[in-house]
Amino acid sequence: DVQLQASGGGLVQAGGSLRLSCRPSRISFDSYAISWFRQAPGKEREGVSSIDTENGSTYYADSVKGRFTIASDNARHTVYLQMNSLKPEDTAVYYCAATSPTNEEFSSTWHLTGPGGWQYDYWGQGTQVTVSS
């Protein structure tokens, strides 16, 4: 079975940093787009960032631009989400998801998973990120 192993969450003070990792297994890694989502208690799941491991295109939610960086290590079949200048509102369970193939609609729909959004093929278990004030 395909598995997406997400790790790297933890407790950090506001202004601190964390690096999340997502390592899919049993997929052709460099033909997938890998996205990070997060969900806080009582809130909708929201797209945080995405990377197309085939062409290197990256996407970010406005709320994390300039603070988070997504990167892919194709040799290690791992996608990283470097999170800097963390804020209490970044507190959530973070999930990674994988999809292939993508098309021109992906750039505008990657962050949506409901009706009209992008249908991901695989989801990983979450990793908790808690930012204290």
N, C-alpha and C positions, 0 to 999 in steps of 0.2 A: 504494500500500500504506500501511496505517496504521503510523506510527512513533512511538515514545515516546523522545524525546531526553532522557536523564538527564545531568546535569553538576554540577560543583561539588565533587567529591571532592578529596582531597588528604591531605597529611601535616600533622598538627597535634599540639602537645603536649597532654598531659592538662590539663584545665581550659579548653582553648581552644574555639573555635567554628568551625563551617562551615555554609554554607547550600547545600543541594542544590536543584536545579531539575529539573522534569520537564515537558517541553513536548510534548504529543501533537500529531500532525498528522493531518488527514483524518478527524477525528471531530467529532461535535457536542459540544464540550467541556463545555457546561453541563448535559449530561444524563448525565454519567459520574461514577462514583466513582473516585478515583485513590488508590492505596495505595503505600506504600513497604515493601519487604522488605529483609532483609539476610541474607547468608550468609557466615559465617566458615569458614576451612579446617577440614574435618573435622566441621563442625556442620550441623545441619538449617537450612533456610531458615526465617526467622521474620518474622512481620509486625511492623512498627515503628509505622506510623501510617496513617490513611486519612482522606480527606475526600470527602464527597458534594458535588460542585460545584453541584448543583441546590438543595439545601436547607441547605448549610453544616454538616451534622453532621460531627463529627470523632471519631476513635477513636485510642487510644494503647495500646501495650503497657505493662504495669506498669513494665518496666525503663527506660522513657524518659519516663514521666510527670513533669512538672515541669522537664524539661530540654530536650525537643524540642517544637517547635510547627509544626504543619502549617497552611498557608494557601493559598488559591486566588486568583489574579488572573485573573478570567474575561475581562477585556479583553485580556490578554496570552496567554490560553490556557496558563497556566503554573501549576503547583503547586510550592510551595516547602516545604522541610523545614529549618527553622532548628534547628540542633543546638548547644546550649550545654553547658557543663560536661562536655565530652567525657571519656570514660574509655577506658583501653586496651581494655576489653572491648567497646567500640563498634566496634572495628576489624573491618571486613567489606567485602564488595562489596555496594553498595546498588543495588537495582533498583526501578523504578516499574512499576506495572501498572494497567490501566484495565478497567472493567467497567460495563455498562449493560444493562438496568435493574437496580436493586437491589430487595430486598423486606425484609420484617421480619426475615428470617434473617440479613441482611448484618451487622447490628450485633453478632451473636454469632459470626459465622464469617469475617469479613473477613480475619483474620490467619492463617487456615488454608488451605492449598492442596492438601492430600492428600485422601484419602477422607473425606467428611463436611464438607469445607471448601468455600470459595467457588471457583467456576470463573471465573477472569478471562479476558477476551476478548483482551487484548493485553499483552505484556510488552516492556519496553525493555531496552537493553543496560545493563550495570552500570557503576557508578562506584566506584572504590576509595576507601575512607576508612581512613586509618591514624592511630591515636592512639598517640603514644609516651609512655612513663612518665617 
